[in-house]
Amino acid sequence: MYTRDKHAKRAYFVGPVSPAPPPLPASGESPSLDWLSSKPSSTKDEEKEVVPAKAVAEAVTKRGREAARCAIKELAVKANTAVAEGGSSHRDLLRLIDDLMQAK
């Protein structure tokens, strides 16, 4: 807690806070894919193999889902730790209750 002008100020953080991911475009296309599509194709012989768009889309989607699952699992561990007894959110909630009782 810190004081300024004889007024006590304190911040309380109870529960996990995470930024929401940006919404996906409705068309299913991303601006980065549009940008890549606008660039000229490679002319190197070893890069002339054509991979079907469906195979690329499936690989990208699968990798994105796996990354999202991993991030969600990490966030769940952090959230459970924060709200568990002795965690940062638990301590802040107890401090808030104590401050409210003292201000009574």
C-alpha positions as CSV (number, residue, x, y, z in Angstrom):
1,M,0.0,0.0,0.0
2,Y,1.2,3.5,-0.7
3,T,-0.1,6.9,0.4
4,R,-0.3,10.2,-1.4
5,D,-2.0,13.2,-0.1
6,K,-3.1,11.2,3.0
7,H,-5.2,8.9,0.9
8,A,-4.5,5.2,0.8
9,K,-4.6,3.5,-2.5
10,R,-4.3,-0.2,-3.1
11,A,-4.9,-2.4,-6.1
12,Y,-6.6,-5.8,-5.9
13,F,-6.2,-8.5,-8.5
14,V,-8.5,-11.4,-7.9
15,G,-8.8,-14.1,-10.5
16,P,-6.9,-14.7,-13.7
17,V,-6.7,-12.0,-16.4
18,S,-5.8,-12.8,-19.9
19,P,-6.0,-10.8,-23.1
20,A,-8.5,-12.2,-25.6
21,P,-7.0,-13.3,-28.9
22,P,-7.9,-11.2,-31.8
23,P,-11.0,-12.4,-33.7
24,L,-10.5,-14.4,-36.8
25,P,-11.7,-13.0,-40.1
26,A,-15.1,-14.3,-41.1
27,S,-13.9,-15.6,-44.4
28,G,-11.3,-17.9,-42.8
29,E,-8.5,-16.1,-44.6
30,S,-5.9,-14.2,-42.8
31,P,-4.2,-10.9,-44.0
32,S,-0.8,-12.7,-43.9
33,L,-2.1,-15.4,-46.2
34,D,-3.4,-12.7,-48.6
35,W,-0.1,-11.0,-48.5
36,L,1.8,-14.2,-49.2
37,S,-0.5,-14.9,-52.1
38,S,0.3,-11.6,-53.7
39,K,4.0,-12.4,-53.8
40,P,5.7,-14.0,-56.9
41,S,6.3,-17.8,-56.7
42,S,9.7,-19.2,-56.1
43,T,11.8,-20.1,-59.1
44,K,14.2,-22.4,-57.4
45,D,14.1,-26.0,-58.8
46,E,14.0,-27.6,-55.4
47,E,10.9,-25.5,-54.5
48,K,8.8,-26.2,-57.6
49,E,6.8,-29.0,-55.9
50,V,3.2,-27.9,-55.5
51,V,1.4,-28.7,-52.2
52,P,-2.3,-28.7,-52.3
53,A,-3.9,-25.8,-50.5
54,K,-6.1,-28.2,-48.5
55,A,-3.0,-30.0,-47.1
56,V,-1.4,-26.7,-46.2
57,A,-4.6,-25.4,-44.5
58,E,-5.0,-28.6,-42.5
59,A,-1.4,-28.4,-41.3
60,V,-1.7,-24.8,-40.3
61,T,-5.0,-25.3,-38.6
62,K,-3.7,-28.3,-36.7
63,R,-0.6,-26.5,-35.5
64,G,-2.7,-23.5,-34.4
65,R,-5.0,-25.7,-32.4
66,E,-2.1,-27.5,-30.8
67,A,-0.5,-24.1,-29.8
68,A,-3.9,-22.9,-28.5
69,R,-4.3,-26.0,-26.4
70,C,-0.8,-25.6,-25.0
71,A,-1.4,-21.9,-24.1
72,I,-4.7,-22.8,-22.5
73,K,-3.1,-25.5,-20.4
74,E,-0.4,-23.1,-19.2
75,L,-3.0,-20.4,-18.4
76,A,-5.1,-23.0,-16.4
77,V,-2.0,-23.9,-14.3
78,K,-1.3,-20.2,-13.6
79,A,-5.0,-19.5,-12.8
80,N,-5.3,-22.4,-10.5
81,T,-2.1,-21.4,-8.7
82,A,-3.3,-17.8,-8.4
83,V,-6.7,-18.7,-6.8
84,A,-5.4,-21.5,-4.6
85,E,-4.9,-20.9,-0.9
86,G,-1.7,-18.8,-0.6
87,G,-1.8,-17.8,-4.3
88,S,-1.6,-14.1,-5.4
89,S,-5.4,-13.8,-6.0
90,H,-6.2,-15.5,-2.7
91,R,-3.9,-13.1,-0.8
92,D,-5.3,-10.1,-2.6
93,L,-8.9,-11.2,-1.8
94,L,-8.0,-11.6,1.8
95,R,-6.3,-8.1,1.8
96,L,-9.4,-6.6,0.2
97,I,-11.7,-8.2,2.9
98,D,-9.3,-7.0,5.7
99,D,-9.3,-3.5,4.3
100,L,-13.1,-3.4,4.0
101,M,-13.5,-4.6,7.6
102,Q,-11.0,-1.9,8.8
103,A,-12.8,0.8,6.8
104,K,-16.1,-0.2,8.4
